[in-house]
């Protein structure tokens, strides 16, 4: 599956994501046109509007607690929009990670794409879709691949 965040409603970006050979596209917030993305499910970010929220809720594509191997409750493999607070982000997210020690946390919000550790947890910053960043995650192989496309 592919994970994305901060994806504006631009045809070249949408076409690139739709061309990926993945079963699902999981949005970690701030995805402007989820209705145009193939097999899309997601959580909301601070920039998502009421139209996006209604679309995701009405189509059953809003992830509110879990989706496949992902959860939003800081158990084994977690997805969240906000990063753990370092220079920016959420102190609440940081505290949840340090308290619950999930195996992996994927987060959106940031333009930067990177993998780092916080306590016992591997943190994966997806990076901005607007800059071509996305992540491929193979849950069967537990493989995380950072990707960047030119669009």
Steps between C-alpha positions, in 0.01 A plus 500: 500500500601861454484766769464867407446840662485865391379416151347791308235447236738499201446261210866396469518404869167316494600310186833401658333364814233320296772338285665332800466123514345489850182359651423812704600863536489619861489874557642647818316830471500807279406310184295748296319272253465151649203431272737485202741251657460129432438278806547792741437491876625758745508706814453876517759774542462856620465632144222262391167670449146391581446376143792258532377380839146444369627317192717263706226437760222451244704253295634305800856605420573700815733303726375565852656214697664238277558398140674176402815493719478869596341651809454851627527402868880465528502123503732291280501697171355849529402771254466862607496831322721683746864411570629461854596842627863577446531839331136478389216254533300371792618446854196272548619277213851492645371401845276226353798355314722504808223353719374227263815423296331397175727317258459756219334842473434647155422872505406772257509880538873540430666591171803295601523129422705294744512204735619545856448350846324635806556270793427147376283622212597540134354830375434545127440851370324456166611835356295738290313352204522843342877446478451149361558309825309187598573176681440141393427267791486123459338369818572136409874564471497785755686706239495881485623666181539877480415622149510823305362552154555777256171631379 
